[in-house]
Amino acid sequence: MTPLLVLVEQFEKVYSLCDESSERQIFIENLVNAAGDSVSAAAL
């Protein structure tokens, strides 16, 4: 399986472009979960 590399550039845009705090929180939680998943082939 080929690993997936996710680059997060301009992370501050999460706060400046996303008006819904709940949507922003879900996005950030998903990034954190993906980064901490040792079984996944994704790297952040």
Beta strands, then each sheet from edge to edge (+ up, - down):
strand 1: 4-5
strand 2: 42-43
sheet 1: 1+ 2+
end
